[in-house]
């Protein structure tokens, strides 16, 4: 308050009072300093220290990024493995059900019942050919693959 009571003009600026105990006002004198002619001297030792520090920090950063990349890739591979295991289990179950369905559809009793319902007559001897058996010489062949003959161009 004492500083405000005094009418001070010019370059002197009063500083706010911080303590109640002191009665002496504090003043701040503003100085105009021209640093435009100052030239900063390069310190080669300091520059070398900064380069070394930057190199060490860069190496540690690269190591940390490499570790994080490996860690996240291993987690991602774990998820992929679990998804493939689930898919494998689903396909094994589907294969089992399709094998069961194919064996039930190949049942001769079922085929015979369907043929009777459609009023088909039973096959005569020699008329039925099993596709998964070996063909004997002289037996009729349902289908046969012959080798292709290549004729060279003239």
Secondary structure, 3 states (H helix, E strand, C coil): CHHHHCCCCCCEEECCCCCCCCCCCCEEECCCCCCCCCCCCCCHHHHHHHHHHHHHHHHHHHHHHHHHHHHHHHHHHHHHHHHHHHHHHHHHHHHHHHHHHHHHHCCHHHHHHHHHHCCCCCCCCCCCCCCCCCCCCCCCCCCCCCCCCCCCCC
